[in-house]
């Protein structure tokens, strides 16, 4: 069998870490030569029945997250996604974003993180920049993400896979809910995924710059690099395997990954997702799941301050 090409060989315009630097970081134990999948698989083995991620409607354990990511990976592979392909995520704060993040990485494919506030200019730019093979968007939200993509997809020759989260898929699209009902792993087996497995110096995510000086630029992060970030930022914030991190900013944002999701994955903690701006809803989730960590931007701090009277009705002592 011919040797599989690496991301370094496949992806144009990416300047990876020099080999000497990689060896030095490993020697200093700053990098662990692990992938995000190694952490997921470890947590599924060590904490199978522990909550990994929850949103306003769904609770998912570590074992369930592993199984759903694997199932989605097989479906995506059957649709044509493979090692080194880019796939755009433009999602709100629901558990499906974790299925896609880990499922794409299981294939050695690279999730590109757009934000819910991004519109045609930003999303089209990322699809073109990365020559993305597919995109997943929410349905049932205030903004019509499907309509936005339908208006431009004829001009995007690489974009062949159109998926939705949150309800029935319109014509020409497929819903993740429909895909996940099919236990495709029973027919194809998990061994079919191994040929796509990434290595620690492959790219695990395409994050975006803030776009303050123009359209957002792509920021590739390798598994080794991102896991190092998760470990040290989590250590600074005091994350443990008993930590529960609430994400109220867009979950696809680098800050949410670096300060909440990532440390929780690294330590085996729990992530709580809230997609509504309501401070009272956030208080409710803090009380219900005994949240220990969160991060707020200034406007959210303002919402909390304005909700001081309601705050008194909730037990927030775990924070």
N, C-alpha and C positions, 0 to 999 in steps of 0.2 A: 504493500500500500504506500502511495506517495505521502511524503511528510506534509502535514497540514501547515499552511502558511500562518504566520502570527499576525496579530493586529498591526505590528510595526511594518510588516511587509505589505499588508492589504490596504491600509488607510492612508490616503494622500493628505499631505499638509500637517501631519501630526509629528511632533518632535519629542520622542520619548526620552526618559531619563537615560543618561549614558550608563553603559554596563558597569563602569567602575563605581559610579555613584550607587547603583543598585546593590552591588556587593558590599559597599561600605555601610549602607543603611541596614542590611541584613546582619552584618557582623556586629553592629552596635545594638542589635535587637530592637531597632526602631521599626523595622519591617519584619513581618512574621512569615512571609511567603505563603500567605493564605488568600483565598478568594472569599467574596461575600457569601458564596455558596457553601464554603467550608463552615462558616459561622452558622448559617441557617441549618445545615445538616447536624452540626454539633448540638444546637439548641433543641432541634426536634428529637434528638436522642436523649439529651440530658433533662429536658423539661417538656415532654410530649404533651401533657395535659394542661400546661400553664398557658394563660392568655399571652399571645404574642402581640396582637393588634386588634383593636376594636374601633368601631365608628358609632354613629348615632343609632344604627339599626343592627349591626352584626358583630359578633364576638368570634375570634379565630384563635385557636391554640397554635403552638409552634409546630406540632405534627400536622395539623390541618393546613397551615401556611405552606409547609414543605410540599404536601400532597397537591394542593391547588396550584402552586407555582409549577410543579412538575407536569401536571395535566395541561396547564395552559401552554407550557413550553412545547409539548408534543403537538398541540393544536396549531401553534404558531409555525412550527417547523413544517407541518403538513400544508399550511397556507403559503409556504415559500420563504420563511424567515430562517436565516442560518448564521453561521459564525462570521463576524465582522460586519453584519448588516446594522444599519441604524433604524430606529423605530421611535417615532415621536409620541410622548405621553402628554396629553393636555387635559388633565383631570382635576376634579375637586377632591376634598378630603374624605375619601372612602377607602375601605380596605382593599379594593381592587388595584389600587396603585402599587401595593406591595406584591400582589400576584404578578403584575406586569414587570416590576423591577427585578424580582428574582427569577421569574420565568424567562425573560429575555436574556438575563445573564447565564441561565442554565444552557442556553444555546450559544453562548459567546457573542450574542448580539448586544447592541449598545442602546440603552434607553436615553432619549434626549428629552430633557425636562422643560416643557413650556409651562407657563403659569396661566391660571384661569382668566386673568385680566388681559392676557395677550390676545390680539385680534389679527386680522388678515395679514397685515404687514409683517408682524413678528413671526407668526406661525409659518407663513409661506416662505419667509427667509430661511427659517431653520430646516424646512423640508428640502429646499434647494441646496442649502449649504452642506447638509449631511447626505444628500441624495437618499432621503429616507424611503424605506420600503413600505412603511405603513404608518398609521396613526390611530390612536384611540381617543375618543372624546366622550363627554357625558351627554346624556339626553335628559329632558325634563327639568333643565335649569332655566334661569331667566334669559340667558343668552342662547341663541341658536348656533351651537358649534357645528352641527351637521350641515346646516345651511351655508355656513362660512366656507367649509371645505368643498361642498358641492359646487360652489361658485367658481372655484379655482382649480379643481382637481384635473380638469382636462388639459391644463397647462403644466401639470406636474407629472412627467412621464415615469418617474420611478415609483410613484405612490400607487401601489396596486392593492394594498390591504387596508380596509376601512372597518374599524370596530367601534362599538359603542358600549357604554356602561350605564346602567340605571333604568333600563326599560326596553321596550320593543324597538328593534332596529328598523330604520326606514329602508326603502328600496335601495339596493346596491350596497348595503352595509350588513355586517353581522354583529350580533350582540354577544358579549362575553357570557351573559347568563345562559344563552342557548348553547354556546360551546362547552361551558363547564358542566352542563347536564350530562354530556356524553363522557363516559368513563373510558376515554381513548387509550389510557395506559394499559388496560387489560388486553387490548389487541396488539399494540405496538411495543409495550414494555419500556421500562426506564433505561434499559441498555442502549436504546436507540439514541439517547441524549449524550452518551459519553463521548462520542466522536467530536462533539461540539464544545466540550468543556474548556473554559478559558484557563489561562495561566495567570499567576499573581501580578504579572507586569502588563497584562492586557487592560484595556479600558473597561471600567465597570459602569460608567455613567458619563453622559454629556450634559454638564451643567451650563448655565448661561450667565453672561455678564448682565449688569443692571440695565444696560441700554441707555445710559444717561447722555452719551455722546453719539448716539445713532442706534441702529438696530443691534439687539443683543448678539454678542459674539459667543462662540462655542468654547467651553472649557472642559477638556477631557480629563478625567481622573482615573488613575489605575486602581486596581484592587489594593495593592500594597499601600499606595499613597492614601487612599480614602480610609482604609482600616486604621492606619496610623493616626489620621485626623480624629476618627471616632474614639480611639483609645485615649488619646491625650486630652481632648476636649471633655470627654466623659469623665476622665479622672479628675480634671479640674473642677467639674461640677458635682463630683461625689456620686456618680452613678454606680450602682451595684446590680446584682441579679434580682434584687427586690424592688428596684426603682420602677416607677410608673410615670412615663413622660407624656404630657398633654401637648398636642400640636394644634394650635389655633390659627397660625399663619398658613399660607399654602404649603401643603406637605411636600410638593415637588421642589420647593425652594431649597437652595444649598444650606441655608441656616437651619431649616427643619431637619434636613438629613444629618448635618454635622453635629447638632446639639441635642436632638431628640431621637430620631429613628436610629441613627448610627450607633450611638452609645448603648442604646437598648439592645440592638442586635449583637454588639460586641460583648455585652455583659449577660445577655439573656433576660433582660427586663421586659417591660410591657409598654406598648405605645397606644395612646388614646387619641383618636382623631375627632375633631369637632369642625364641621364645615359652616356653621352658622355664626354670625357676628354677635349673637346675643350673649351678653355677659352672664345672664341667669342660666342659660343652657350650659355654659362652661362651668359655672359653679356646681350645677347638678352633676356633671360628669366628674368633676374633681371629688365631690363627696362620694359618688357611687363607686368609683374605682380607686379611691385613696391615692390620688395623684401626688407624686413627690416632686416632680420637676416640670417646668414649662418655660416658655420664653414669649415675651410680649413686645410688640412694637408700640411706639408712643400712643397711637390712636386707641389701641386696645387697653392700654393703661387708663386712658381717659374714660372708656366705657366702663371699666371696673369701678373707677372712682364715682362715676355717676350712678352706679348701681349699689352704692354703699348700703342703702336700706335693705335691699333684697339679699345682700351678702350675709347679713346677720342671720338669715334663715337656713344657712348651709354650714356644714362642718368642713372647713377648709384647713383644719389643723395638720393634715398630712403634708401640705406643701412645705 
